[in-house]
Amino acid sequence: MLERIGRELVDSAIQVHRELGPGLLEKAYEVCLAYELESRGIRVARQVELPVRYRQLKVDAGFRMDLLLNDLVVVEL
């Protein structure tokens, strides 16, 4: 499963970059990459909150994962 996700991620990123080229804002690449991955059957969650945990304390430090694929792979754009 991880290998498949990795292959699809790299291939999708190349496809998006070929079509859009360089220089756009991160958000544009995020939306298009998520669309491409979803079209290939990968479940994508965008801007997933990632709290900092210290013992029993949960700190909302504003961290977010750009993409989370099938609840297994984190993508930072």
Secondary structure, 3 states (H helix, E strand, C coil): CHHHHHHHHHHHHHHHHHHHCCCCCHHHHHHHHHHHHHHCCCCEEEEEECCEEECCEEECCCCEEEEEECCCEEECC
